[in-house]
Amino acid sequence: MTRSPHRDLAPGRAADCAGASRAARRDLYAAAAAALLVTAAVLVGRHIQETHRTLFVHWPPVFADWDPHLGPGTPAALAVAAATVIHGPVLAARLPWRGLLTAAWATALAWIGSLALVDGWQRGIAGRLTTREEYLRVIGRFHDIPAALRDFTHHIVSGSPDPWPAHVAGHPPAATLTFVLLDRIGLRGGGWAGMFCVVVGAGGCVAVLIAVRALAGEALARRAAPFTVLAPAAVWQGVSADGYFAAVAAWSVALLALALTRPSPWAAAGSGLLFGLTCYLSYGLTLFALVGAAVLFLARRELRARPFLLLPLLAGLAVFPVVFTLAGFNWWHGYQLLTIRYYQGVGGIRPYGYWVWADLACAALITGPATAAGLRRTGAVLLHRRTGSRAGLALLVSTALLALLVADLSGMSKAETERIWLPFALWLLPACALLPRPRPWLAAQAVLALLLNHLLLTGW
C-alpha cells in the first residue's frame, strides 16, 4: 500500500503541512492568474492594434518593440540576478540593519544600471531623456525660471503657442525644473540626467524597507528586502523620470513612518516637504495621500500621544504649493488643461475598455509573479482579520494597491503604465515578505526581468 506522506506525523503537524501545501498551490494559482491576464492583454491587444490601430503601441500592453538582443549590460545583469537569488535571503537575514540598507541600495543600483546597459550607454541611458517628448528638450526655455513658471500653463494644450512636449505638459513643472537645475549646476545632457534617475530611483527600495520596518517590524522588512531589489520594475526604472518620482514619494512615506514611531518633528517636516514635492512632480501621485493615511492609521497610538507632530508635517507640506503658487503656477488649472491635452491626443482614441484591465496586466509585469502570490497572501491576512505585524504590512500594501486601482479607473493613464505605475509598484513588492520560500520566487522575478529586457526594446 502507498503510505501517506503525513502518516507518521502528529495530527497537528500533518494538518500544518497540509495547510502549507494548500497555501503554496494557491500561490501558484495566483501567479498563473497574473500570467493569464498578461497573455490575454497581449493577444487581445495585438488583435485590436492590427484591426483598428487604436492602441498606439507596437507590443501591447507595454510600450515597446519586439527586438531580441544582448548588450554590454547582459553579463552584469545575469551576475546580479544570480547573486541576489542565491545569497540575497541569507544576507538580508544576517546583515546589520544599516548594512542591509546600504547593500539593498547598491544592489538595486547595479540591477537597474545593468539592465539599462543591455541597450547600450546611448540608447539605454544617455539618450532616454533627450527624445522628442522628454524633459531635456525644453531646458533652453527655462533661462528665466520665474517667467517660465508664470507662463507654464499657457503651453499645455495642443494648439497653444509653442506647446510643451508630452511629458513636460503631462506633469507639474517640478519635474522639468529638476533637470533644469541639474543643467544649471553643470550636470548637463542625457547621461547625467539618466544617471541621476538611476541613482535616486535605486534609493526607493531603501525607503520602502525603512517604512516596513517601522510599521510592520524588522523581520518582515528583512524578508522583503531581496524582492524590493530584484524587481522586474527595474527594467523601467532605468532610465525613467518616474523612477525618480517613485523614490521621492517613497521617502515621503518612510519619513512619515519614522516621524510617528521614533518620534521626530524633523522627519515629519521632511515627510511633508517631500509629499508636497511629489504632488508637483506628478499630478497622479497626489493619490499617495492614501498611503500616507494608512501610515497615520497604523501609527495612530503614537499620533494620539504626540499630535503636535502634525504641525511640522503640515508646515513642510505647504512649502512647495506656496512657492509654486507665488511663482505663478496654478496646480489645479494645470491639471484641468492637462485633461484637455490628454484627450486631444491618443488618450482620446485609445479604448478605455481595453486599457482599464490591460493596465493591470502592466502592473503584473512590473511587479512579477512573486508579487501576485504575495498579494494573494495579503488578501488572506485581511480576510482572516489577523492582527500584528503581518496585518500592518497587509494594510500598507493594500492601500498602495487601492491607489493604483483608483489611478487605473480614472482613465488618465491608458498605456505606458509600466513606468507610470512605478511609484505604486514599489509598495506592492513588500507583499512578497509573506511568501515562505523566497528563492524560487526570486528566481522567477529575475527571469521575467531578464526576458523582458532582452526580448523587448522598451521606450516611451
C-alpha positions as CSV (number, residue, x, y, z in Angstrom):
1,M,0.0,0.0,0.0
2,T,1.1,3.6,-0.7
3,R,1.7,5.5,2.6
4,S,0.5,9.0,3.0
5,P,3.4,11.4,3.4
6,H,1.8,12.7,6.6
7,R,1.1,9.2,8.1
8,D,4.0,9.3,10.5
9,L,3.4,12.9,11.6
10,A,1.5,14.0,14.7
11,P,-2.0,15.1,13.7
12,G,-1.2,18.8,14.4
13,R,1.9,18.7,12.2
14,A,0.2,16.8,9.5
15,A,-2.6,19.5,9.4
16,D,0.1,22.2,9.3
17,C,1.9,20.5,6.4
18,A,-1.4,20.1,4.5
19,G,-2.3,23.7,5.1
20,A,1.1,24.9,3.9
21,S,0.8,22.7,0.8
22,R,-2.6,24.2,0.0
23,A,-1.3,27.7,0.5
24,A,1.6,27.0,-1.8
25,R,-0.7,25.7,-4.5
26,R,-2.9,28.9,-4.1
27,D,0.3,31.0,-4.5
28,L,1.0,29.2,-7.8
29,Y,-2.7,29.8,-8.9
30,A,-2.3,33.5,-8.2
31,A,0.9,33.7,-10.3
32,A,-0.8,31.7,-13.0
33,A,-3.8,34.1,-13.0
34,A,-1.4,37.0,-13.4
35,A,0.3,35.3,-16.3
36,L,-3.1,34.6,-17.9
37,L,-4.0,38.3,-17.5
38,V,-0.8,39.3,-19.3
39,T,-1.3,36.7,-22.0
40,A,-4.9,37.9,-22.6
41,A,-3.7,41.6,-22.8
42,V,-1.1,40.6,-25.4
43,L,-3.4,38.6,-27.6
44,V,-6.4,41.0,-27.4
45,G,-4.2,44.0,-27.7
46,R,-2.5,42.7,-30.8
47,H,-5.8,41.9,-32.4
48,I,-7.1,45.4,-31.6
49,Q,-4.0,47.1,-32.9
50,E,-3.9,45.0,-36.1
51,T,-7.5,45.6,-36.9
52,H,-8.3,49.1,-35.5
53,R,-4.9,50.7,-34.9
54,T,-6.2,52.5,-31.9
55,L,-3.8,51.3,-29.2
56,F,-0.7,53.2,-30.5
57,V,1.7,50.7,-29.0
58,H,3.6,48.1,-31.1
59,W,3.7,45.3,-28.4
60,P,0.6,45.8,-26.2
61,P,0.1,46.1,-23.4
62,V,3.6,47.6,-22.9
63,F,5.1,50.5,-24.9
64,A,7.8,48.5,-26.6
65,D,9.0,46.8,-29.8
66,W,9.9,43.2,-30.2
67,D,13.7,43.2,-30.5
68,P,15.6,40.2,-29.1
69,H,19.1,41.5,-28.3
70,L,22.1,41.3,-26.0
71,G,24.2,44.1,-24.8
72,P,27.1,45.2,-22.6
73,G,25.0,45.1,-19.5
74,T,23.9,41.4,-20.0
75,P,26.8,39.7,-18.1
76,A,26.4,42.1,-15.2
77,A,22.6,41.7,-15.1
78,L,23.0,37.9,-15.0
79,A,25.6,38.1,-12.3
80,V,23.5,40.5,-10.1
81,A,20.4,38.3,-10.6
82,A,22.3,35.0,-9.7
83,A,24.0,36.5,-6.6
84,T,20.8,38.0,-5.3
85,V,18.8,34.8,-5.8
86,I,21.5,32.7,-4.1
87,H,22.7,34.9,-1.4
88,G,20.0,37.6,-1.0
89,P,17.7,35.9,1.6
90,V,20.7,34.9,3.8
91,L,22.3,38.3,3.7
92,A,19.0,40.0,4.3
93,A,18.6,38.0,7.5
94,R,22.2,38.4,8.8
95,L,23.5,41.8,7.8
96,P,23.3,44.6,10.4
97,W,20.3,46.8,9.6
98,R,22.3,49.8,8.2
99,G,24.5,47.4,6.3
100,L,21.4,45.8,4.8
101,L,20.0,49.2,3.6
102,T,23.4,50.0,2.0
103,A,23.5,46.6,0.3
104,A,20.0,47.0,-0.9
105,W,20.7,50.4,-2.5
106,A,23.9,49.2,-4.1
107,T,22.3,46.0,-5.4
108,A,19.3,47.9,-6.8
109,L,21.7,50.4,-8.4
110,A,23.6,47.6,-10.0
111,W,20.5,45.8,-11.1
112,I,18.8,48.9,-12.6
113,G,22.0,50.1,-14.2
114,S,23.0,46.7,-15.8
115,L,19.5,46.2,-17.2
116,A,19.6,49.7,-18.8
117,L,23.1,49.0,-20.3
118,V,21.7,45.9,-22.0
119,D,20.5,48.5,-24.6
120,G,24.0,50.2,-24.5
121,W,25.0,53.5,-23.0
122,Q,23.5,55.8,-25.6
123,R,20.2,54.0,-26.2
124,G,19.8,52.7,-22.7
125,I,20.8,55.7,-20.5
126,A,22.2,58.8,-22.2
127,G,19.5,59.1,-24.9
128,R,16.4,58.2,-22.9
129,L,15.6,61.7,-21.6
130,T,16.6,63.6,-24.8
131,T,13.9,62.3,-27.2
132,R,11.2,64.5,-28.7
133,E,8.7,64.2,-25.8
134,E,11.2,64.4,-22.9
135,Y,12.2,66.9,-20.4
136,L,15.7,67.8,-21.7
137,R,14.2,69.1,-24.9
138,V,13.0,72.3,-23.2
139,I,15.9,73.2,-21.0
140,G,16.6,76.3,-23.1
141,R,13.1,77.6,-22.5
142,F,13.8,77.9,-18.7
143,H,16.6,80.5,-18.9
144,D,14.3,82.7,-16.8
145,I,12.7,80.3,-14.3
146,P,10.2,82.6,-12.7
147,A,8.9,83.7,-16.1
148,A,8.7,80.1,-17.3
149,L,6.7,79.1,-14.3
150,R,4.2,82.1,-14.8
151,D,3.9,81.1,-18.4
152,F,3.8,77.3,-17.9
153,T,0.1,76.7,-18.2
154,H,-0.1,78.7,-21.5
155,H,1.7,75.9,-23.3
156,I,0.0,72.8,-22.0
157,V,-2.9,72.4,-24.5
158,S,-2.2,71.4,-28.1
159,G,-2.7,74.3,-30.4
160,S,-1.4,76.8,-28.0
161,P,1.8,78.8,-29.0
162,D,4.8,76.5,-28.8
163,P,3.2,73.7,-26.8
164,W,5.2,71.7,-24.4
165,P,6.3,68.1,-25.3
166,A,4.0,65.4,-23.9
167,H,6.0,64.6,-20.8
168,V,6.5,68.3,-19.9
169,A,2.9,69.1,-20.4
170,G,1.8,66.0,-18.6
171,H,3.4,66.9,-15.3
172,P,3.6,69.9,-13.0
173,P,6.8,72.0,-13.5
174,A,8.9,70.5,-10.7
175,A,9.5,67.5,-12.9
176,T,11.1,69.7,-15.6
177,L,12.7,72.0,-13.1
178,T,14.7,69.1,-11.7
179,F,16.5,68.7,-15.0
180,V,16.9,72.4,-15.5
181,L,18.6,72.7,-12.1
182,L,20.9,69.7,-12.9
183,D,21.9,71.6,-16.1
184,R,22.5,74.8,-14.1
185,I,24.9,73.1,-11.7
186,G,26.9,71.7,-14.6
187,L,25.4,68.2,-14.9
188,R,24.3,68.7,-18.5
189,G,23.0,66.3,-21.0
190,G,21.2,63.0,-21.1
191,G,24.0,61.0,-19.5
192,W,23.9,63.0,-16.2
193,A,20.1,63.1,-16.2
194,G,19.8,59.4,-16.8
195,M,22.3,58.5,-14.1
196,F,20.5,60.9,-11.7
197,C,17.3,59.0,-12.2
198,V,19.0,55.6,-11.8
199,V,20.9,56.6,-8.6
200,V,17.9,58.3,-7.0
201,G,15.5,55.7,-8.2
202,A,17.5,52.9,-6.7
203,G,17.1,54.5,-3.3
204,G,13.3,54.0,-3.4
205,C,13.7,50.4,-2.1
206,V,15.6,51.7,0.9
207,A,12.7,54.0,1.8
208,V,10.2,51.1,1.5
209,L,12.3,48.9,3.8
210,I,12.5,51.6,6.4
211,A,8.8,52.2,6.3
212,V,8.0,48.5,6.5
213,R,10.4,48.1,9.5
214,A,8.8,51.0,11.3
215,L,5.2,49.8,10.7
216,A,5.4,46.0,10.4
217,G,8.6,45.0,12.1
218,E,12.2,44.3,11.1
219,A,11.6,40.6,10.4
220,L,9.2,41.3,7.6
221,A,11.3,44.2,6.2
222,R,14.3,41.8,6.0
223,R,12.2,39.2,4.2
224,A,11.0,41.8,1.8
225,A,14.5,43.2,1.0
226,P,15.6,40.9,-1.8
227,F,12.2,41.4,-3.6
228,T,12.3,45.2,-3.4
229,V,15.7,45.0,-5.1
230,L,15.3,42.3,-7.7
231,A,12.0,43.5,-9.2
232,P,11.1,43.5,-12.9
233,A,10.2,47.1,-12.4
234,A,13.9,47.8,-12.7
235,V,13.6,47.5,-16.4
236,W,11.6,50.7,-16.5
237,Q,13.4,52.4,-13.5
238,G,16.4,52.8,-15.7
239,V,16.0,55.3,-17.2
240,S,12.7,56.9,-16.4
241,A,11.8,60.1,-14.6
242,D,9.0,58.1,-13.0
243,G,11.7,56.1,-11.1
244,Y,12.9,59.3,-9.6
245,F,9.3,60.3,-8.8
246,A,8.8,56.9,-7.2
247,A,11.8,57.4,-4.9
248,V,10.6,60.9,-3.8
249,A,7.1,59.5,-3.0
250,A,8.6,56.5,-1.1
251,W,10.8,58.7,1.1
252,S,7.8,60.9,2.0
253,V,6.1,57.8,3.3
254,A,9.2,56.5,5.0
255,L,9.9,59.7,6.8
256,L,6.2,59.9,7.9
257,A,6.6,56.4,9.4
258,L,9.8,57.4,11.2
259,A,8.3,60.6,12.4
260,L,5.5,58.8,14.2
261,T,7.3,55.8,15.5
262,R,10.5,57.5,16.7
263,P,9.1,60.3,17.1
264,S,10.8,63.2,15.2
265,P,9.4,66.6,14.2
266,W,12.2,66.9,11.7
267,A,11.2,63.7,10.0
268,A,7.6,64.9,10.0
269,A,8.6,68.2,8.3
270,G,10.7,66.3,5.8
271,S,7.8,64.0,5.0
272,G,5.5,66.9,4.4
273,L,8.1,68.6,2.2
274,L,8.7,65.6,0.1
275,F,5.0,64.9,-0.3
276,G,4.5,68.4,-1.5
277,L,7.3,67.9,-4.0
278,T,5.7,64.7,-5.1
279,C,2.5,66.5,-5.9
280,Y,4.4,68.9,-8.1
281,L,6.3,66.2,-9.8
282,S,3.2,64.2,-11.0
283,Y,-0.5,65.1,-10.7
284,G,-1.4,61.4,-10.2
285,L,0.8,61.0,-7.2
286,T,-1.5,63.0,-5.1
287,L,-3.0,59.5,-4.6
288,F,-0.1,58.8,-2.3
289,A,-2.2,60.6,0.3
290,L,-4.0,57.2,0.6
291,V,-0.7,55.5,1.6
292,G,0.1,58.3,4.0
293,A,-3.4,57.9,5.6
294,A,-2.5,54.2,6.0
295,V,0.6,55.2,7.9
296,L,-1.3,57.5,10.1
297,F,-3.8,54.7,10.9
298,L,-1.1,52.1,11.7
299,A,0.7,54.6,13.9
300,R,-2.5,56.1,15.4
301,R,-1.4,55.4,19.0
302,E,1.8,57.3,18.6
303,L,-0.1,60.1,16.8
304,R,-2.6,60.3,19.6
305,A,0.3,60.5,22.1
306,R,2.1,63.2,20.1
307,P,-0.5,65.1,18.0
308,F,1.9,68.1,17.7
309,L,3.8,66.1,15.0
310,L,1.0,67.2,12.6
311,L,2.3,70.8,12.8
312,P,5.7,70.2,11.2
313,L,4.1,67.8,8.8
314,L,1.6,70.4,7.6
315,A,4.3,73.1,7.6
316,G,6.5,71.0,5.3
317,L,3.6,70.1,3.2
318,A,2.8,73.7,2.5
319,V,6.2,74.7,1.2
320,F,6.1,73.6,-2.4
321,P,2.5,74.6,-3.0
322,V,3.1,78.1,-1.6
323,V,6.4,78.5,-3.6
324,F,4.9,77.4,-6.9
325,T,1.7,79.3,-6.4
326,L,3.5,82.5,-5.6
327,A,5.7,81.9,-8.6
328,G,2.6,81.9,-10.8
329,F,1.8,78.2,-11.4
330,N,-1.7,77.2,-10.5
331,W,-1.7,73.4,-9.9
332,W,-5.5,72.8,-10.3
333,H,-5.6,74.9,-13.5
334,G,-2.6,73.0,-14.9
335,Y,-4.4,69.7,-14.2
336,Q,-7.6,70.9,-15.9
337,L,-5.5,71.9,-19.0
338,L,-3.7,68.6,-18.9
339,T,-7.0,66.7,-19.1
340,I,-7.8,68.7,-22.3
341,R,-4.4,67.9,-23.7
342,Y,-4.7,64.3,-22.9
343,Y,-7.9,63.8,-24.8
344,Q,-6.6,65.9,-27.7
345,G,-4.0,63.2,-28.3
346,V,-4.0,59.4,-28.4
347,G,-5.6,59.4,-24.9
348,G,-8.8,60.4,-26.6
349,I,-8.6,57.5,-29.1
350,R,-7.2,54.6,-27.0
351,P,-10.1,52.4,-25.9
352,Y,-10.8,52.6,-22.2
353,G,-12.5,49.2,-22.3
354,Y,-9.1,47.6,-23.2
355,W,-6.7,49.6,-21.1
356,V,-8.7,49.6,-17.9
357,W,-7.8,45.9,-17.5
358,A,-4.7,45.8,-19.7
359,D,-3.0,48.4,-17.5
360,L,-3.4,45.9,-14.6
361,A,-1.5,43.4,-16.8
362,C,1.3,46.0,-17.0
363,A,1.2,46.2,-13.2
364,A,1.5,42.4,-13.1
365,L,4.5,42.5,-15.4
366,I,6.5,45.2,-13.4
367,T,5.8,43.5,-10.1
368,G,6.3,39.9,-11.2
369,P,4.7,36.6,-10.3
370,A,6.1,36.7,-6.7
371,T,4.0,39.8,-6.0
372,A,0.9,38.2,-7.4
373,A,1.4,35.4,-4.9
374,G,2.2,37.8,-2.2
375,L,-0.9,39.8,-2.8
376,R,-2.9,36.6,-2.5
377,R,-1.4,36.1,0.9
378,T,-2.1,39.8,1.7
379,G,-5.7,39.3,0.9
380,A,-5.8,36.2,3.1
381,V,-4.4,38.2,6.1
382,L,-7.0,40.8,5.7
383,L,-9.9,38.3,5.2
384,H,-9.0,36.5,8.3
385,R,-8.8,39.8,10.2
386,R,-5.4,38.9,11.7
387,T,-3.6,41.3,13.9
388,G,0.1,42.0,14.4
389,S,3.0,42.8,12.0
390,R,1.5,40.9,9.1
391,A,-1.7,42.8,9.3
392,G,0.2,46.1,9.3
393,L,2.1,45.1,6.2
394,A,-1.1,43.8,4.5
395,L,-2.8,47.2,5.1
396,L,0.1,49.2,3.8
397,V,0.3,47.0,0.6
398,S,-3.5,47.0,0.1
399,T,-3.6,50.8,0.3
400,A,-1.0,51.1,-2.4
401,L,-3.0,48.7,-4.5
402,L,-6.1,50.8,-3.9
403,A,-4.3,53.9,-5.0
404,L,-3.2,52.1,-8.2
405,L,-6.7,51.0,-8.9
406,V,-8.1,54.5,-8.5
407,A,-5.5,55.8,-10.9
408,D,-6.4,53.0,-13.3
409,L,-10.2,53.6,-13.2
410,S,-9.6,57.4,-13.8
411,G,-8.8,56.7,-17.4
412,M,-6.0,59.2,-17.4
413,S,-3.4,56.6,-17.9
414,K,-4.1,54.5,-20.9
415,A,-0.9,52.7,-21.8
416,E,2.7,53.4,-20.7
417,T,1.7,52.4,-17.2
418,E,4.6,50.1,-16.9
419,R,6.5,53.2,-15.9
420,I,3.6,55.3,-14.6
421,W,2.8,52.7,-12.0
422,L,6.4,52.5,-10.7
423,P,5.7,54.6,-7.6
424,F,2.8,52.3,-6.6
425,A,4.6,49.1,-7.6
426,L,7.4,49.8,-5.0
427,W,4.8,49.4,-2.3
428,L,3.3,46.2,-3.7
429,L,6.7,44.4,-3.6
430,P,6.8,44.0,0.2
431,A,3.9,41.6,-0.1
432,C,6.5,39.0,-1.1
433,A,7.7,39.0,2.5
434,L,4.7,36.8,3.3
435,L,6.0,34.0,1.0
436,P,7.6,31.1,2.9
437,R,10.2,30.0,0.3
438,P,11.8,33.1,-1.2
439,R,14.5,31.7,-3.6
440,P,12.2,30.1,-6.3
441,W,10.1,33.3,-6.3
442,L,13.2,35.5,-6.5
443,A,14.4,33.4,-9.5
444,A,11.1,33.9,-11.2
445,Q,11.3,37.6,-10.7
446,A,14.8,37.7,-12.1
447,V,14.0,35.6,-15.1
448,L,11.0,37.7,-16.0
449,A,13.0,40.9,-15.8
450,L,15.8,39.5,-17.9
451,L,13.4,38.2,-20.6
452,L,11.6,41.5,-20.8
453,N,14.8,43.5,-21.1
454,H,16.4,41.2,-23.7
455,L,13.3,40.4,-25.8
456,L,11.7,43.9,-25.9
457,L,13.1,47.3,-26.7
458,T,11.3,49.5,-24.2
459,G,10.7,53.2,-24.6
460,W,8.1,56.0,-24.4
